[in-house]
Structure formats: structure tokens, C-alpha cells
Amino acid sequence: MIPLLDLKAQYQTIKSELDAAVIRVLENAQFILGPEVAAFEKEFAGYCGAAEAVGVNSGTSALHLALLAAGIGPGDEVITTPFTFVASAATIVYTGARPVFVDIDPASLNIDVTRIEAAITPRTRAIMPVHLFGQPADMDPIMDIARRHGLVVIEDAAQAHGAEYKGRRAGSIGEMGCFSFYPGKNLGACGEGGAVTTNSTEYAHKIRMLRDWGTEKKYVHELKGYNYRMEGIQGAILRVKLRHLEAWTEGRRAHAARYGELLDDCGVRLPEVMPYSRHVYTVYTIRSADRDALRAALQDREIQTGIHYPLPVHLQPAYADLGYGRGAFPVAEEAAAQVLALPIYPEMSDSQLQEVAAAVRLASGADDRLVSSVNLR
Ligand SMILES: *Cc1c(COP(=O)(O)O)cnc(C)c1O
């Protein structure tokens, strides 16, 4: 079986470092926040090119606290994309604000910047672009629109560790960037984790308070806060993994380039890399009008695939109350019907890449000549 990702293979490559890091925390017994989390925050901020990073217990908590730090609340509107993991919109709803969706660009699958201004109302307070699958949204026009309308930009960078927009790292461009360290993300904890990056000491200070019950001084609650603290063990693990992230990312990028060669001209649409992007391929997504048949054919050959995401957020039952119907965002709806994620992880071998590509070519009816030449290699 070729899995979509293989965390056991990753563990084997860093086992001794990771084991030592966990034992260090068991011995120092700093289980919540503590020195490992503080050190990780410094190192991760440096990696992102941001002044500060604040560690929290999930990407969802990172988004929620970034919105709260920006003062978003009931009556406000936040513009985002419907083609994302549900957390982007859910966290807007947590604050009492309303998510206002803008359709996506068919090439990048990220928010269509040409449609943002039409969605701005007197209630709009923020824009939340999502760097989907590891490719940054088109940030220059977004920042320009935000400046002209006095809006805060909160990057959902949960899939974009190390991704770059015109040479700037995801999470360092908007007022705040929100990362997830869910195990399957490019930088994953051994459990839940997240962080907010920012260049603003004010936002960082507020988020540090909000993640720990709104306190600065123990048992004095200046803000209505949360228990969103990062665990010490996760901080220690993330420090180890951060040291490998660039090598892993280059591995993913090499695999994506190889898929590009192997799947060239075979009738499926490959991920489009925008000229401003360093794509980090958290997800390698192809598109096919015959997606479900393609998926079944790969399944028959024991190749695992994923669909991120089969239903855009505006069509999710839980968000029907927002009042969007089918047809509201046709580009997102078409993408949801066509996307298919292929296995990609740094430890994948070239023969595995060839096997996946050969199966895709065969199932999509591409010429057999290339398939057999792939098999002969
Ligand atoms: C994973 C993810 C989140 C949520 O992160 P968690 O750590 O799972 O809470 C938010 N937004 C996007 C785009 C994600 O992919």
C-alpha cells in the first residue's frame, strides 16, 4: 500500500533526537508552556521571518485568538474563502462575527483577489486568506485592499509552513499568521499544536494572555481568556522537527516536480504554481472531471488518495444558516468535485512516485507507451 502520508517513516529517520526531546521534558516536568515552548516560539518566529510566535494548542485556537486579538466580534464580517478546511470559517463564527465568502481563483484555488472588494461592507473588519495546499494566496493585492479599507489581514497558514510569497514567508505578511501543527501538516506535533506569528508586540502580548485564561498575573483575569496553551512535550518535539523542515520541504518539492514530469499531458490537471510562489506541497492535488473513477482505480492498486475538500464550507450543513446556496461560488464548487490528493511525503521513494503516476496515467486513459516506459525504468 502507498499511503497518502507516512508518519511512521518520518519517526524512524529522527527517532533518537525525538526520543531524547520527549525524555528531556519528562525529566524537567515542564508540561505546559515552559522553556521548550519558549525556545520553539523563538525558533519558529525566526523560521517564518516574523518578530514573534505564540504557541497554542491547535491551529484552530491560533485562528480564534488572532481574530479576538484583532478585536473581531459580534456584528463584524470577515472575508475568507469557501474552499478551505472548515476551521477557517468556524473560528470566525466562534467570535460572533460572520464569514463572508469570496470565490476562488481557478488556477491557484486560493481566494480570487479580484472579487474581494465587491464583498466589503461597512461591517467588514478583516480578510482571512488561506494558503491552500501549501501555496500562498496573492498577498500584495490583499494587503493593498486591506490598507485602503482599514482591514486586518489574518493569514490562515495552517498548510503553509515555509511557503513563500515573492520571497517572504507565509505568516510574516499579514498582521498575523496562524499555523497548525496537527500531525499530518508539514511541521507536525505528536498530538495537537498551533502558533500565531506576528510582527506586532501588542498582538503577541494579547494572544499570550488569551491563551492562558486572560492573565498576566496568576488568578487576575484581565481578559476573558481560554485554556489554549501549548504542551511542553509538543514544544520539544517541534524544535527537533523544525531543524529538518527545510530538507523535508525540498523533498516534497522534488517529488512534486517528479510528478510533474511523470504526469505531463495525461489528461489530469496538475497543481499550478503561481509565479510569486514557493509551493510547499502540504497536499499534492490534481484535478479530474472523472475524479471518483480515478480514485477508485487508485484504490484498487492500493494507492491511498484524499479529497480536500469534497464540500465547500458554504454548502456544509452546519453553515446552512449563513444563507448561501449551491451555485453561490461556482469555481469552489467545481474544484470540490474535481480535486484528488496524491500521496506525497519526504520519505517517498522514486519507485513509489512512478507507481502512483503510472496508475494515474492508466486510469485516466493516457497513452500506454509512457506507462510502459515508466515501468521499465
Ligand atoms: C489544519 C487546518 C486548520 C486547523 O488546524 P488544527 O490544528 O487542526 O486545529 C485550519 N485551517 C486550515 C486551512 C487547515 O488546514
PDBQT file of the ligand as one rigid body, heavy atoms in Angstrom, charges set to zero:
ROOT
HETATM    1  C1  LIG A 401      -5.445  22.092   9.668  1.00  0.00    +0.000 C 
HETATM    2  C2  LIG A 401      -6.085  23.369   9.333  1.00  0.00    +0.000 A 
HETATM    3  C3  LIG A 401      -6.643  24.207  10.325  1.00  0.00    +0.000 A 
HETATM    4  C4  LIG A 401      -6.862  23.780  11.731  1.00  0.00    +0.000 C 
HETATM    5  O1  LIG A 401      -5.740  23.355  12.424  1.00  0.00    +0.000 OA
HETATM    6  P1  LIG A 401      -5.909  22.345  13.660  1.00  0.00    +0.000 P 
HETATM    7  O2  LIG A 401      -4.512  22.297  14.232  1.00  0.00    +0.000 OA
HETATM    8  O3  LIG A 401      -6.351  21.030  13.122  1.00  0.00    +0.000 OA
HETATM    9  O4  LIG A 401      -6.878  22.933  14.607  1.00  0.00    +0.000 OA
HETATM   10  C5  LIG A 401      -7.116  25.450   9.921  1.00  0.00    +0.000 A 
HETATM   11  N1  LIG A 401      -7.075  25.838   8.642  1.00  0.00    +0.000 NA
HETATM   12  C6  LIG A 401      -6.574  25.057   7.666  1.00  0.00    +0.000 A 
HETATM   13  C7  LIG A 401      -6.543  25.568   6.265  1.00  0.00    +0.000 C 
HETATM   14  C8  LIG A 401      -6.077  23.789   7.980  1.00  0.00    +0.000 A 
HETATM   15  O5  LIG A 401      -5.597  23.014   7.001  1.00  0.00    +0.000 OA
ENDROOT
TORSDOF 0
